[in-house]
């Protein structure tokens, strides 16, 4: 599999075809630096470093969805 991105928390490689998670808060989804997480646990780990009112994540397939 080819590399798609790295998890922004743990650094694990996310390959094309893998499931990854994005925060639903707009400040975490900027074009210049989109945050991608390899698991819900890594997404949850980023919450103490940011101040979200209603945090949530969406599930995506690397290389298939609008990335």
PyMOL Python script that loads the backbone (N, CA, C, O; Angstrom):
from pymol import cmd

cmd.read_pdbstr("""\
ATOM      1  N   UNK A   1       0.839  -1.189   0.000  1.00  0.00           N
ATOM      2  CA  UNK A   1       0.000   0.000   0.000  1.00  0.00           C
ATOM      3  C   UNK A   1       0.880   1.247   0.000  1.00  0.00           C
ATOM      4  O   UNK A   1       1.989   1.248   0.533  1.00  0.00           O
ATOM      5  N   UNK A   2       0.368   2.279  -0.596  1.00  0.00           N
ATOM      6  CA  UNK A   2       1.139   3.526  -0.629  1.00  0.00           C
ATOM      7  C   UNK A   2       0.710   4.442   0.519  1.00  0.00           C
ATOM      8  O   UNK A   2      -0.433   4.414   0.975  1.00  0.00           O
ATOM      9  N   UNK A   3       1.643   5.233   0.954  1.00  0.00           N
ATOM     10  CA  UNK A   3       1.396   6.136   2.079  1.00  0.00           C
ATOM     11  C   UNK A   3       0.443   7.249   1.672  1.00  0.00           C
ATOM     12  O   UNK A   3       0.510   7.771   0.559  1.00  0.00           O
ATOM     13  N   UNK A   4      -0.438   7.599   2.590  1.00  0.00           N
ATOM     14  CA  UNK A   4      -1.396   8.678   2.372  1.00  0.00           C
ATOM     15  C   UNK A   4      -1.069   9.862   3.277  1.00  0.00           C
ATOM     16  O   UNK A   4      -1.001  11.001   2.815  1.00  0.00           O
ATOM     17  N   UNK A   5      -0.870   9.595   4.556  1.00  0.00           N
ATOM     18  CA  UNK A   5      -0.589  10.632   5.547  1.00  0.00           C
ATOM     19  C   UNK A   5      -0.082   9.946   6.816  1.00  0.00           C
ATOM     20  O   UNK A   5      -0.015   8.719   6.902  1.00  0.00           O
ATOM     21  N   UNK A   6       0.270  10.774   7.790  1.00  0.00           N
ATOM     22  CA  UNK A   6       0.633  10.261   9.115  1.00  0.00           C
ATOM     23  C   UNK A   6      -0.363  10.789  10.125  1.00  0.00           C
ATOM     24  O   UNK A   6      -0.880  11.897   9.983  1.00  0.00           O
ATOM     25  N   UNK A   7      -0.628   9.993  11.140  1.00  0.00           N
ATOM     26  CA  UNK A   7      -1.505  10.407  12.224  1.00  0.00           C
ATOM     27  C   UNK A   7      -0.871  11.604  12.928  1.00  0.00           C
ATOM     28  O   UNK A   7       0.317  11.588  13.251  1.00  0.00           O
ATOM     29  N   UNK A   8      -1.666  12.629  13.161  1.00  0.00           N
ATOM     30  CA  UNK A   8      -1.149  13.834  13.794  1.00  0.00           C
ATOM     31  C   UNK A   8      -0.860  13.668  15.286  1.00  0.00           C
ATOM     32  O   UNK A   8      -0.225  14.536  15.886  1.00  0.00           O
ATOM     33  N   UNK A   9      -1.307  12.590  15.885  1.00  0.00           N
ATOM     34  CA  UNK A   9      -1.010  12.370  17.312  1.00  0.00           C
ATOM     35  C   UNK A   9       0.133  11.383  17.517  1.00  0.00           C
ATOM     36  O   UNK A   9       1.114  11.711  18.185  1.00  0.00           O
ATOM     37  N   UNK A  10       0.025  10.189  16.960  1.00  0.00           N
ATOM     38  CA  UNK A  10       1.023   9.153  17.246  1.00  0.00           C
ATOM     39  C   UNK A  10       2.063   8.983  16.145  1.00  0.00           C
ATOM     40  O   UNK A  10       3.096   8.350  16.365  1.00  0.00           O
ATOM     41  N   UNK A  11       1.803   9.542  14.960  1.00  0.00           N
ATOM     42  CA  UNK A  11       2.749   9.441  13.863  1.00  0.00           C
ATOM     43  C   UNK A  11       2.646   8.171  13.047  1.00  0.00           C
ATOM     44  O   UNK A  11       3.438   7.966  12.128  1.00  0.00           O
ATOM     45  N   UNK A  12       1.683   7.309  13.363  1.00  0.00           N
ATOM     46  CA  UNK A  12       1.495   6.074  12.607  1.00  0.00           C
ATOM     47  C   UNK A  12       1.126   6.413  11.160  1.00  0.00           C
ATOM     48  O   UNK A  12       0.364   7.346  10.907  1.00  0.00           O
ATOM     49  N   UNK A  13       1.671   5.651  10.224  1.00  0.00           N
ATOM     50  CA  UNK A  13       1.380   5.872   8.814  1.00  0.00           C
ATOM     51  C   UNK A  13      -0.040   5.434   8.483  1.00  0.00           C
ATOM     52  O   UNK A  13      -0.485   4.366   8.904  1.00  0.00           O
ATOM     53  N   UNK A  14      -0.744   6.262   7.728  1.00  0.00           N
ATOM     54  CA  UNK A  14      -2.075   5.937   7.223  1.00  0.00           C
ATOM     55  C   UNK A  14      -1.914   5.690   5.725  1.00  0.00           C
ATOM     56  O   UNK A  14      -1.537   6.595   4.982  1.00  0.00           O
ATOM     57  N   UNK A  15      -2.197   4.473   5.286  1.00  0.00           N
ATOM     58  CA  UNK A  15      -2.044   4.101   3.884  1.00  0.00           C
ATOM     59  C   UNK A  15      -3.341   4.318   3.121  1.00  0.00           C
ATOM     60  O   UNK A  15      -4.419   4.377   3.712  1.00  0.00           O
ATOM     61  N   UNK A  16      -3.228   4.435   1.809  1.00  0.00           N
ATOM     62  CA  UNK A  16      -4.426   4.528   0.971  1.00  0.00           C
ATOM     63  C   UNK A  16      -5.279   3.288   1.208  1.00  0.00           C
ATOM     64  O   UNK A  16      -4.767   2.169   1.240  1.00  0.00           O
ATOM     65  N   UNK A  17      -6.570   3.491   1.371  1.00  0.00           N
ATOM     66  CA  UNK A  17      -7.491   2.392   1.660  1.00  0.00           C
ATOM     67  C   UNK A  17      -7.760   2.197   3.140  1.00  0.00           C
ATOM     68  O   UNK A  17      -8.731   1.533   3.504  1.00  0.00           O
ATOM     69  N   UNK A  18      -6.919   2.763   4.008  1.00  0.00           N
ATOM     70  CA  UNK A  18      -7.120   2.666   5.459  1.00  0.00           C
ATOM     71  C   UNK A  18      -8.217   3.629   5.909  1.00  0.00           C
ATOM     72  O   UNK A  18      -8.480   4.642   5.261  1.00  0.00           O
ATOM     73  N   UNK A  19      -8.836   3.298   7.011  1.00  0.00           N
ATOM     74  CA  UNK A  19      -9.791   4.200   7.638  1.00  0.00           C
ATOM     75  C   UNK A  19      -9.015   5.205   8.476  1.00  0.00           C
ATOM     76  O   UNK A  19      -8.085   4.839   9.194  1.00  0.00           O
ATOM     77  N   UNK A  20      -9.402   6.476   8.382  1.00  0.00           N
ATOM     78  CA  UNK A  20      -8.821   7.500   9.239  1.00  0.00           C
ATOM     79  C   UNK A  20      -9.934   8.408   9.723  1.00  0.00           C
ATOM     80  O   UNK A  20     -11.061   8.323   9.236  1.00  0.00           O
ATOM     81  N   UNK A  21      -9.633   9.270  10.668  1.00  0.00           N
ATOM     82  CA  UNK A  21     -10.640  10.089  11.339  1.00  0.00           C
ATOM     83  C   UNK A  21     -10.252  11.553  11.270  1.00  0.00           C
ATOM     84  O   UNK A  21      -9.081  11.906  11.407  1.00  0.00           O
ATOM     85  N   UNK A  22     -11.254  12.406  11.055  1.00  0.00           N
ATOM     86  CA  UNK A  22     -11.046  13.856  11.008  1.00  0.00           C
ATOM     87  C   UNK A  22     -11.947  14.507  12.041  1.00  0.00           C
ATOM     88  O   UNK A  22     -13.084  14.081  12.246  1.00  0.00           O
ATOM     89  N   UNK A  23     -11.440  15.529  12.680  1.00  0.00           N
ATOM     90  CA  UNK A  23     -12.213  16.305  13.634  1.00  0.00           C
ATOM     91  C   UNK A  23     -13.240  17.132  12.856  1.00  0.00           C
ATOM     92  O   UNK A  23     -12.935  17.630  11.772  1.00  0.00           O
ATOM     93  N   UNK A  24     -14.440  17.283  13.391  1.00  0.00           N
ATOM     94  CA  UNK A  24     -15.483  18.044  12.709  1.00  0.00           C
ATOM     95  C   UNK A  24     -15.367  19.546  12.929  1.00  0.00           C
ATOM     96  O   UNK A  24     -16.086  20.314  12.290  1.00  0.00           O
ATOM     97  N   UNK A  25     -14.491  19.975  13.807  1.00  0.00           N
ATOM     98  CA  UNK A  25     -14.323  21.396  14.087  1.00  0.00           C
ATOM     99  C   UNK A  25     -13.509  22.041  12.963  1.00  0.00           C
ATOM    100  O   UNK A  25     -12.449  21.538  12.591  1.00  0.00           O
ATOM    101  N   UNK A  26     -14.005  23.146  12.429  1.00  0.00           N
ATOM    102  CA  UNK A  26     -13.408  23.758  11.244  1.00  0.00           C
ATOM    103  C   UNK A  26     -11.942  24.151  11.430  1.00  0.00           C
ATOM    104  O   UNK A  26     -11.165  24.071  10.478  1.00  0.00           O
ATOM    105  N   UNK A  27     -11.552  24.566  12.614  1.00  0.00           N
ATOM    106  CA  UNK A  27     -10.158  24.964  12.821  1.00  0.00           C
ATOM    107  C   UNK A  27      -9.197  23.780  12.756  1.00  0.00           C
ATOM    108  O   UNK A  27      -7.990  23.977  12.616  1.00  0.00           O
ATOM    109  N   UNK A  28      -9.702  22.570  12.854  1.00  0.00           N
ATOM    110  CA  UNK A  28      -8.868  21.369  12.724  1.00  0.00           C
ATOM    111  C   UNK A  28      -8.819  20.862  11.283  1.00  0.00           C
ATOM    112  O   UNK A  28      -8.106  19.901  10.994  1.00  0.00           O
ATOM    113  N   UNK A  29      -9.557  21.484  10.387  1.00  0.00           N
ATOM    114  CA  UNK A  29      -9.641  21.009   9.010  1.00  0.00           C
ATOM    115  C   UNK A  29      -9.252  22.069   7.997  1.00  0.00           C
ATOM    116  O   UNK A  29      -9.918  22.236   6.975  1.00  0.00           O
ATOM    117  N   UNK A  30      -8.198  22.767   8.275  1.00  0.00           N
ATOM    118  CA  UNK A  30      -7.731  23.782   7.336  1.00  0.00           C
ATOM    119  C   UNK A  30      -6.958  23.123   6.204  1.00  0.00           C
ATOM    120  O   UNK A  30      -6.290  22.109   6.404  1.00  0.00           O
ATOM    121  N   UNK A  31      -7.054  23.700   5.026  1.00  0.00           N
ATOM    122  CA  UNK A  31      -6.382  23.113   3.854  1.00  0.00           C
ATOM    123  C   UNK A  31      -4.871  23.022   4.020  1.00  0.00           C
ATOM    124  O   UNK A  31      -4.248  22.059   3.573  1.00  0.00           O
ATOM    125  N   UNK A  32      -4.291  24.016   4.657  1.00  0.00           N
ATOM    126  CA  UNK A  32      -2.835  24.008   4.801  1.00  0.00           C
ATOM    127  C   UNK A  32      -2.328  22.947   5.765  1.00  0.00           C
ATOM    128  O   UNK A  32      -1.237  22.407   5.583  1.00  0.00           O
ATOM    129  N   UNK A  33      -3.109  22.649   6.779  1.00  0.00           N
ATOM    130  CA  UNK A  33      -2.688  21.638   7.748  1.00  0.00           C
ATOM    131  C   UNK A  33      -3.896  20.859   8.254  1.00  0.00           C
ATOM    132  O   UNK A  33      -4.375  21.097   9.363  1.00  0.00           O
ATOM    133  N   UNK A  34      -4.386  19.931   7.443  1.00  0.00           N
ATOM    134  CA  UNK A  34      -5.516  19.127   7.903  1.00  0.00           C
ATOM    135  C   UNK A  34      -5.060  18.117   8.955  1.00  0.00           C
ATOM    136  O   UNK A  34      -4.008  17.494   8.809  1.00  0.00           O
ATOM    137  N   UNK A  35      -5.844  17.960   9.999  1.00  0.00           N
ATOM    138  CA  UNK A  35      -5.522  16.987  11.038  1.00  0.00           C
ATOM    139  C   UNK A  35      -6.188  15.663  10.692  1.00  0.00           C
ATOM    140  O   UNK A  35      -7.392  15.598  10.442  1.00  0.00           O
ATOM    141  N   UNK A  36      -5.376  14.608  10.684  1.00  0.00           N
ATOM    142  CA  UNK A  36      -5.872  13.254  10.400  1.00  0.00           C
ATOM    143  C   UNK A  36      -5.395  12.354  11.517  1.00  0.00           C
ATOM    144  O   UNK A  36      -4.261  12.466  11.984  1.00  0.00           O
ATOM    145  N   UNK A  37      -6.279  11.450  11.945  1.00  0.00           N
ATOM    146  CA  UNK A  37      -5.974  10.562  13.064  1.00  0.00           C
ATOM    147  C   UNK A  37      -6.198   9.118  12.652  1.00  0.00           C
ATOM    148  O   UNK A  37      -7.113   8.829  11.881  1.00  0.00           O
ATOM    149  N   UNK A  38      -5.371   8.206  13.157  1.00  0.00           N
ATOM    150  CA  UNK A  38      -5.454   6.793  12.777  1.00  0.00           C
ATOM    151  C   UNK A  38      -6.537   6.036  13.546  1.00  0.00           C
ATOM    152  O   UNK A  38      -6.949   4.954  13.129  1.00  0.00           O
ATOM    153  N   UNK A  39      -6.997   6.595  14.662  1.00  0.00           N
ATOM    154  CA  UNK A  39      -7.993   5.901  15.478  1.00  0.00           C
ATOM    155  C   UNK A  39      -8.813   6.919  16.269  1.00  0.00           C
ATOM    156  O   UNK A  39      -8.386   8.059  16.455  1.00  0.00           O
ATOM    157  N   UNK A  40      -9.985   6.502  16.729  1.00  0.00           N
ATOM    158  CA  UNK A  40     -10.747   7.403  17.607  1.00  0.00           C
ATOM    159  C   UNK A  40      -9.968   7.772  18.872  1.00  0.00           C
ATOM    160  O   UNK A  40     -10.146   8.862  19.416  1.00  0.00           O
ATOM    161  N   UNK A  41      -9.115   6.875  19.335  1.00  0.00           N
ATOM    162  CA  UNK A  41      -8.305   7.158  20.516  1.00  0.00           C
ATOM    163  C   UNK A  41      -7.323   8.298  20.279  1.00  0.00           C
ATOM    164  O   UNK A  41      -7.120   9.140  21.155  1.00  0.00           O
ATOM    165  N   UNK A  42      -6.720   8.326  19.112  1.00  0.00           N
ATOM    166  CA  UNK A  42      -5.803   9.425  18.784  1.00  0.00           C
ATOM    167  C   UNK A  42      -6.573  10.729  18.606  1.00  0.00           C
ATOM    168  O   UNK A  42      -6.097  11.789  19.010  1.00  0.00           O
ATOM    169  N   UNK A  43      -7.749  10.661  18.009  1.00  0.00           N
ATOM    170  CA  UNK A  43      -8.579  11.867  17.906  1.00  0.00           C
ATOM    171  C   UNK A  43      -8.898  12.381  19.316  1.00  0.00           C
ATOM    172  O   UNK A  43      -8.786  13.578  19.582  1.00  0.00           O
ATOM    173  N   UNK A  44      -9.292  11.485  20.206  1.00  0.00           N
ATOM    174  CA  UNK A  44      -9.631  11.845  21.584  1.00  0.00           C
ATOM    175  C   UNK A  44      -8.423  12.454  22.311  1.00  0.00           C
ATOM    176  O   UNK A  44      -8.582  13.350  23.140  1.00  0.00           O
ATOM    177  N   UNK A  45      -7.238  11.971  21.999  1.00  0.00           N
ATOM    178  CA  UNK A  45      -6.032  12.465  22.655  1.00  0.00           C
ATOM    179  C   UNK A  45      -5.716  13.914  22.277  1.00  0.00           C
ATOM    180  O   UNK A  45      -5.013  14.599  23.019  1.00  0.00           O
ATOM    181  N   UNK A  46      -6.217  14.385  21.150  1.00  0.00           N
ATOM    182  CA  UNK A  46      -5.931  15.778  20.760  1.00  0.00           C
ATOM    183  C   UNK A  46      -6.856  16.767  21.463  1.00  0.00           C
ATOM    184  O   UNK A  46      -6.578  17.967  21.457  1.00  0.00           O
ATOM    185  N   UNK A  47      -7.939  16.302  22.064  1.00  0.00           N
ATOM    186  CA  UNK A  47      -8.914  17.198  22.692  1.00  0.00           C
ATOM    187  C   UNK A  47      -8.353  18.036  23.842  1.00  0.00           C
ATOM    188  O   UNK A  47      -8.730  19.202  23.957  1.00  0.00           O
ATOM    189  N   UNK A  48      -7.477  17.510  24.696  1.00  0.00           N
ATOM    190  CA  UNK A  48      -6.949  18.363  25.770  1.00  0.00           C
ATOM    191  C   UNK A  48      -6.111  19.543  25.264  1.00  0.00           C
ATOM    192  O   UNK A  48      -5.917  20.517  25.992  1.00  0.00           O
ATOM    193  N   UNK A  49      -5.614  19.465  24.031  1.00  0.00           N
ATOM    194  CA  UNK A  49      -4.766  20.537  23.501  1.00  0.00           C
ATOM    195  C   UNK A  49      -5.566  21.616  22.770  1.00  0.00           C
ATOM    196  O   UNK A  49      -5.018  22.654  22.399  1.00  0.00           O
ATOM    197  N   UNK A  50      -6.847  21.372  22.565  1.00  0.00           N
ATOM    198  CA  UNK A  50      -7.708  22.340  21.857  1.00  0.00           C
ATOM    199  C   UNK A  50      -8.955  22.606  22.690  1.00  0.00           C
ATOM    200  O   UNK A  50      -9.273  21.849  23.607  1.00  0.00           O
ATOM    201  N   UNK A  51      -9.657  23.686  22.364  1.00  0.00           N
ATOM    202  CA  UNK A  51     -10.870  24.005  23.113  1.00  0.00           C
ATOM    203  C   UNK A  51     -12.084  23.932  22.181  1.00  0.00           C
ATOM    204  O   UNK A  51     -12.477  24.930  21.577  1.00  0.00           O
ATOM    205  N   UNK A  52     -12.660  22.754  22.077  1.00  0.00           N
ATOM    206  CA  UNK A  52     -13.834  22.553  21.224  1.00  0.00           C
ATOM    207  C   UNK A  52     -15.087  22.561  22.092  1.00  0.00           C
ATOM    208  O   UNK A  52     -15.107  21.987  23.181  1.00  0.00           O
ATOM    209  N   UNK A  53     -16.125  23.216  21.597  1.00  0.00           N
ATOM    210  CA  UNK A  53     -17.396  23.216  22.343  1.00  0.00           C
ATOM    211  C   UNK A  53     -18.152  21.915  22.147  1.00  0.00           C
ATOM    212  O   UNK A  53     -18.630  21.317  23.111  1.00  0.00           O
ATOM    213  N   UNK A  54     -18.260  21.479  20.904  1.00  0.00           N
ATOM    214  CA  UNK A  54     -18.976  20.236  20.584  1.00  0.00           C
ATOM    215  C   UNK A  54     -18.086  19.336  19.740  1.00  0.00           C
ATOM    216  O   UNK A  54     -18.280  19.255  18.527  1.00  0.00           O
ATOM    217  N   UNK A  55     -17.120  18.661  20.342  1.00  0.00           N
ATOM    218  CA  UNK A  55     -16.197  17.846  19.556  1.00  0.00           C
ATOM    219  C   UNK A  55     -16.854  16.581  19.009  1.00  0.00           C
ATOM    220  O   UNK A  55     -17.695  15.957  19.654  1.00  0.00           O
ATOM    221  N   UNK A  56     -16.439  16.233  17.802  1.00  0.00           N
ATOM    222  CA  UNK A  56     -16.878  14.998  17.162  1.00  0.00           C
ATOM    223  C   UNK A  56     -15.880  14.687  16.046  1.00  0.00           C
ATOM    224  O   UNK A  56     -15.044  15.521  15.698  1.00  0.00           O
ATOM    225  N   UNK A  57     -15.976  13.483  15.495  1.00  0.00           N
ATOM    226  CA  UNK A  57     -15.112  13.131  14.366  1.00  0.00           C
ATOM    227  C   UNK A  57     -15.941  12.450  13.287  1.00  0.00           C
ATOM    228  O   UNK A  57     -17.046  11.967  13.532  1.00  0.00           O
ATOM    229  N   UNK A  58     -15.376  12.429  12.092  1.00  0.00           N
ATOM    230  CA  UNK A  58     -15.983  11.715  10.978  1.00  0.00           C
ATOM    231  C   UNK A  58     -14.984  10.677  10.483  1.00  0.00           C
ATOM    232  O   UNK A  58     -13.772  10.871  10.575  1.00  0.00           O
ATOM    233  N   UNK A  59     -15.505   9.584   9.963  1.00  0.00           N
ATOM    234  CA  UNK A  59     -14.677   8.483   9.485  1.00  0.00           C
ATOM    235  C   UNK A  59     -14.522   8.598   7.967  1.00  0.00           C
ATOM    236  O   UNK A  59     -15.488   8.880   7.258  1.00  0.00           O
ATOM    237  N   UNK A  60     -13.303   8.379   7.477  1.00  0.00           N
ATOM    238  CA  UNK A  60     -13.010   8.496   6.052  1.00  0.00           C
ATOM    239  C   UNK A  60     -12.138   7.339   5.600  1.00  0.00           C
ATOM    240  O   UNK A  60     -11.486   6.685   6.414  1.00  0.00           O
ATOM    241  N   UNK A  61     -12.128   7.089   4.288  1.00  0.00           N
ATOM    242  CA  UNK A  61     -11.244   6.098   3.693  1.00  0.00           C
ATOM    243  C   UNK A  61     -10.148   6.863   2.942  1.00  0.00           C
ATOM    244  O   UNK A  61     -10.450   7.656   2.050  1.00  0.00           O
ATOM    245  N   UNK A  62      -8.908   6.634   3.288  1.00  0.00           N
ATOM    246  CA  UNK A  62      -7.780   7.345   2.693  1.00  0.00           C
ATOM    247  C   UNK A  62      -7.717   7.076   1.187  1.00  0.00           C
ATOM    248  O   UNK A  62      -7.703   5.928   0.745  1.00  0.00           O
ATOM    249  N   UNK A  63      -7.679   8.152   0.420  1.00  0.00           N
ATOM    250  CA  UNK A  63      -7.571   8.039  -1.025  1.00  0.00           C
ATOM    251  C   UNK A  63      -8.893   7.940  -1.742  1.00  0.00           C
ATOM    252  O   UNK A  63      -8.925   8.080  -2.965  1.00  0.00           O
ATOM    253  N   UNK A  64      -9.982   7.706  -1.046  1.00  0.00           N
ATOM    254  CA  UNK A  64     -11.303   7.608  -1.673  1.00  0.00           C
ATOM    255  C   UNK A  64     -12.157   8.841  -1.442  1.00  0.00           C
ATOM    256  O   UNK A  64     -12.825   9.324  -2.357  1.00  0.00           O
ATOM    257  N   UNK A  65     -12.133   9.344  -0.230  1.00  0.00           N
ATOM    258  CA  UNK A  65     -12.945  10.503   0.102  1.00  0.00           C
ATOM    259  C   UNK A  65     -12.233  11.773  -0.342  1.00  0.00           C
ATOM    260  O   UNK A  65     -11.079  11.724  -0.769  1.00  0.00           O
ATOM    261  N   UNK A  66     -12.899  12.885  -0.246  1.00  0.00           N
ATOM    262  CA  UNK A  66     -12.302  14.178  -0.554  1.00  0.00           C
ATOM    263  C   UNK A  66     -11.213  14.464   0.460  1.00  0.00           C
ATOM    264  O   UNK A  66     -11.515  14.810   1.602  1.00  0.00           O
ATOM    265  N   UNK A  67      -9.983  14.330   0.081  1.00  0.00           N
ATOM    266  CA  UNK A  67      -8.884  14.512   1.033  1.00  0.00           C
ATOM    267  C   UNK A  67      -8.179  15.776   0.719  1.00  0.00           C
ATOM    268  O   UNK A  67      -7.216  16.130   1.398  1.00  0.00           O
TER     269      UNK A  67
END
""", "prot")
cmd.dss("prot")
cmd.show_as("cartoon", "prot")
cmd.util.cbc("prot")
cmd.orient("prot")
